[in-house]
Amino acid sequence: MGNTARILIVDDERSIRLTLVQALESPERTVEAAVNGEEALLYLERERYRVILLDLRLPGMDGLDVLKRIRSKQPEAAVIIITAHGSIDAAVEAMKRGAADFLQKPFIPDEVRQQVDRLITRQAGPPDMVADYFDRLARARQLMADDRLNEAELEVRAAIALDPDRPAAFNLMGAIHEQRQDPLTAIREYRAALALAPAYEPAQRNLERLTSWPRSGRIMLEEPTGKPEDKGK
């Protein structure tokens, strides 16, 4: 593949394809675009790709079926799922099936470039699952601050998929449900965090606050020291 990263876009909307091509094409990146799943499979037969941006809602072959074929034919390719607002369940399912990341419409070209470059850089070096786990949580906290809770939930679910034995992601999922005014689900997530690490202070404090009356205090998102928690402690 040389020093040029080959990227494939699979989307039936012409405006989306053009926007992504313009955002990503550069001397370091070669970008191609397919209008549906069948055409994408033809591209996969003749080229190998570093990153594939895949819309789940395609005419003809379903996006999840295309993802399955990509994972079979080119498992080394990082797949970014393109999602519409409100399609969080489908995006979560795609990430369970091997997608590396997601991109929610409408998107900002600079964010797309950063997302793709991050995946290419990750491929170039040895995997660091712990660093990626906490990077996901950091992105989720920023999205929560911007009240983009669906996107924050996707980041947290991706972190859980990377390492389901750490409490921080479950605690953060509880905080997301609190922001949605869903205390019962938040309590369940805090308890899941404590089942993994009974001494994990953020979940302890959040659960105590949420089950006391009157409720007071703020949601705790991480350890008071700001340091990542020790796995399983």
C-alpha positions as CSV (number, residue, x, y, z in Angstrom):
1,M,0.0,0.0,0.0
2,G,3.0,2.3,0.3
3,N,2.7,5.5,2.1
4,T,-0.7,6.4,0.6
5,A,-3.7,5.4,2.7
6,R,-6.5,4.1,0.5
7,I,-10.0,5.0,1.7
8,L,-13.4,3.8,0.5
9,I,-16.7,5.6,1.0
10,V,-20.0,3.6,0.7
11,D,-23.1,5.9,0.7
12,D,-26.0,6.2,-1.7
13,E,-26.3,10.0,-1.1
14,R,-24.3,11.9,-3.7
15,S,-23.9,15.0,-1.5
16,I,-22.5,12.9,1.3
17,R,-20.0,11.1,-1.1
18,L,-18.8,14.4,-2.5
19,T,-18.4,16.0,0.9
20,L,-16.4,13.1,2.3
21,V,-14.2,12.9,-0.8
22,Q,-13.4,16.6,-0.6
23,A,-12.8,16.3,3.1
24,L,-10.4,13.3,2.9
25,E,-8.6,13.4,-0.4
26,S,-5.0,14.6,-0.1
27,P,-1.5,13.5,-1.3
28,E,-1.4,11.1,1.7
29,R,-4.9,9.7,1.1
30,T,-6.5,8.1,-2.0
31,V,-10.3,8.2,-1.8
32,E,-12.9,6.1,-3.8
33,A,-16.6,6.1,-3.5
34,A,-19.3,3.4,-4.0
35,V,-23.1,4.1,-4.3
36,N,-24.2,0.8,-2.7
37,G,-23.1,-2.4,-1.1
38,E,-22.8,-4.4,-4.4
39,E,-20.5,-1.8,-5.9
40,A,-18.5,-1.7,-2.7
41,L,-17.8,-5.4,-2.9
42,L,-16.5,-4.9,-6.4
43,Y,-14.0,-2.3,-5.1
44,L,-13.0,-4.8,-2.4
45,E,-12.1,-7.4,-4.9
46,R,-9.5,-5.2,-6.7
47,E,-8.1,-3.0,-3.9
48,R,-7.3,-3.1,-0.2
49,Y,-8.3,-0.3,2.0
50,R,-7.1,1.2,5.3
51,V,-10.4,2.8,6.2
52,I,-13.9,2.3,4.9
53,L,-16.8,4.7,5.7
54,L,-20.0,2.8,5.5
55,D,-23.6,4.0,5.6
56,L,-25.9,1.4,7.2
57,R,-28.9,2.5,5.2
58,L,-28.2,1.4,1.7
59,P,-30.4,0.4,-1.2
60,G,-30.2,-3.3,-2.0
61,M,-27.7,-5.0,0.3
62,D,-28.1,-3.9,3.9
63,G,-25.2,-2.1,5.5
64,L,-24.7,-4.7,8.2
65,D,-24.4,-7.4,5.5
66,V,-21.8,-5.2,3.8
67,L,-19.9,-4.9,7.1
68,K,-19.9,-8.7,7.5
69,R,-18.4,-9.1,4.0
70,I,-15.8,-6.4,4.7
71,R,-14.8,-8.2,7.9
72,S,-14.5,-11.4,5.9
73,K,-12.6,-10.0,2.9
74,Q,-10.4,-7.3,4.5
75,P,-10.4,-7.8,8.3
76,E,-7.5,-5.3,8.7
77,A,-9.6,-2.4,7.3
78,A,-11.0,0.0,9.9
79,V,-14.7,0.6,9.3
80,I,-16.4,3.8,10.3
81,I,-20.2,3.6,10.4
82,I,-22.1,6.6,9.0
83,T,-25.3,7.0,11.1
84,A,-28.3,9.3,10.9
85,H,-29.6,11.0,14.0
86,G,-31.6,8.6,16.1
87,S,-30.1,5.4,14.7
88,I,-28.0,4.6,17.8
89,D,-29.2,1.0,18.1
90,A,-28.0,0.1,14.6
91,A,-24.6,1.8,15.2
92,V,-24.2,-0.1,18.4
93,E,-24.9,-3.4,16.7
94,A,-22.4,-2.5,13.9
95,M,-19.7,-1.8,16.5
96,K,-20.5,-5.2,18.2
97,R,-19.9,-6.7,14.7
98,G,-16.5,-5.2,14.3
99,A,-16.9,-1.6,13.2
100,A,-14.1,0.6,14.6
101,D,-15.9,3.9,15.0
102,F,-19.0,5.9,14.0
103,L,-19.7,9.2,12.2
104,Q,-23.1,10.9,12.8
105,K,-24.7,13.1,10.3
106,P,-24.4,16.0,10.0
107,F,-20.7,16.0,10.3
108,I,-17.8,18.6,10.2
109,P,-15.1,17.9,7.6
110,D,-12.3,18.6,10.1
111,E,-13.7,16.0,12.5
112,V,-13.9,13.4,9.7
113,R,-10.2,14.0,8.8
114,Q,-9.2,13.7,12.5
115,Q,-11.2,10.5,12.9
116,V,-9.7,8.9,9.8
117,D,-6.2,10.0,10.7
118,R,-6.6,8.6,14.2
119,L,-7.5,5.2,12.8
120,I,-4.7,5.2,10.3
121,T,-2.2,6.1,13.1
122,R,-3.6,3.4,15.3
123,Q,-3.0,0.8,12.5
124,A,0.6,1.9,12.1
125,G,1.6,1.2,15.6
126,P,1.0,-1.6,18.2
127,P,-2.5,-1.7,19.6
128,D,-3.0,0.0,23.0
129,M,-6.4,-1.1,24.1
130,V,-6.1,0.7,27.5
131,A,-5.2,4.0,25.9
132,D,-8.0,3.7,23.4
133,Y,-10.5,2.8,26.2
134,F,-9.7,6.1,28.1
135,D,-9.6,8.1,24.9
136,R,-13.2,6.9,24.2
137,L,-14.3,8.0,27.6
138,A,-12.6,11.4,27.2
139,R,-14.5,11.9,24.0
140,A,-17.8,10.8,25.7
141,R,-17.3,13.3,28.5
142,Q,-16.8,16.1,25.9
143,L,-19.9,15.0,24.0
144,M,-21.9,15.0,27.3
145,A,-20.7,18.5,28.0
146,D,-22.1,19.5,24.6
147,D,-25.4,17.7,25.3
148,R,-24.8,15.2,22.5
149,L,-25.8,12.2,24.5
150,N,-26.5,9.7,21.7
151,E,-23.0,10.1,20.4
152,A,-21.6,10.0,24.0
153,E,-23.4,6.7,24.5
154,L,-21.8,5.2,21.4
155,E,-18.4,6.2,22.6
156,V,-19.1,4.6,26.0
157,R,-20.4,1.4,24.4
158,A,-17.3,1.2,22.3
159,A,-15.2,1.5,25.4
160,I,-17.1,-1.3,27.1
161,A,-16.6,-3.5,24.0
162,L,-12.8,-2.9,24.3
163,D,-12.7,-3.8,28.0
164,P,-15.9,-4.9,29.7
165,D,-14.1,-5.5,33.0
166,R,-13.4,-1.8,33.9
167,P,-15.9,0.2,35.9
168,A,-15.4,3.7,34.5
169,A,-17.5,3.2,31.3
170,F,-20.4,1.8,33.3
171,N,-20.2,4.7,35.6
172,L,-20.2,7.1,32.7
173,M,-23.2,5.3,31.1
174,G,-25.0,5.9,34.4
175,A,-24.2,9.6,34.1
176,I,-25.6,9.7,30.6
177,H,-28.9,8.2,31.8
178,E,-29.0,10.7,34.6
179,Q,-28.7,13.5,32.1
180,R,-31.6,11.9,30.2
181,Q,-33.7,12.0,33.4
182,D,-33.7,8.2,33.6
183,P,-32.6,7.5,37.2
184,L,-33.6,3.9,37.3
185,T,-31.4,3.0,34.4
186,A,-28.6,5.2,35.9
187,I,-28.8,3.2,39.2
188,R,-28.5,-0.1,37.3
189,E,-25.3,1.2,35.5
190,Y,-23.7,2.5,38.7
191,R,-24.4,-0.9,40.3
192,A,-22.8,-2.6,37.3
193,A,-19.7,-0.5,37.9
194,L,-19.6,-1.5,41.5
195,A,-20.1,-5.1,40.7
196,L,-16.8,-4.9,38.9
197,A,-15.0,-2.7,41.4
198,P,-16.7,-2.3,44.8
199,A,-14.3,0.4,45.9
200,Y,-14.7,2.6,42.7
201,E,-15.5,5.9,44.3
202,P,-17.3,7.7,41.4
203,A,-20.0,5.0,41.2
204,Q,-20.2,4.8,45.0
205,R,-20.9,8.5,45.3
206,N,-23.3,8.6,42.3
207,L,-25.3,5.7,43.6
208,E,-25.5,7.1,47.1
209,R,-26.6,10.5,45.8
210,L,-29.2,9.1,43.5
211,T,-30.7,6.8,46.1
212,S,-30.8,9.5,48.9
213,W,-33.5,12.1,49.4
214,P,-33.3,14.9,48.9
215,R,-30.8,14.4,46.1
216,S,-27.9,16.9,46.1
217,G,-24.4,17.2,44.6
218,R,-23.1,16.8,41.2
219,I,-22.6,13.7,39.0
220,M,-19.0,12.3,39.4
221,L,-17.5,11.2,36.2
222,E,-14.1,10.0,37.3
223,E,-11.8,9.5,40.3
224,P,-11.3,12.7,42.4
225,T,-7.5,12.5,41.6
226,G,-8.3,12.5,37.8
227,K,-6.3,9.3,37.5
228,P,-7.7,6.2,35.6
229,E,-9.1,3.5,37.9
230,D,-7.2,0.3,38.4
231,K,-8.8,-2.5,36.5
232,G,-11.0,-4.7,38.8
233,K,-10.3,-2.8,42.0
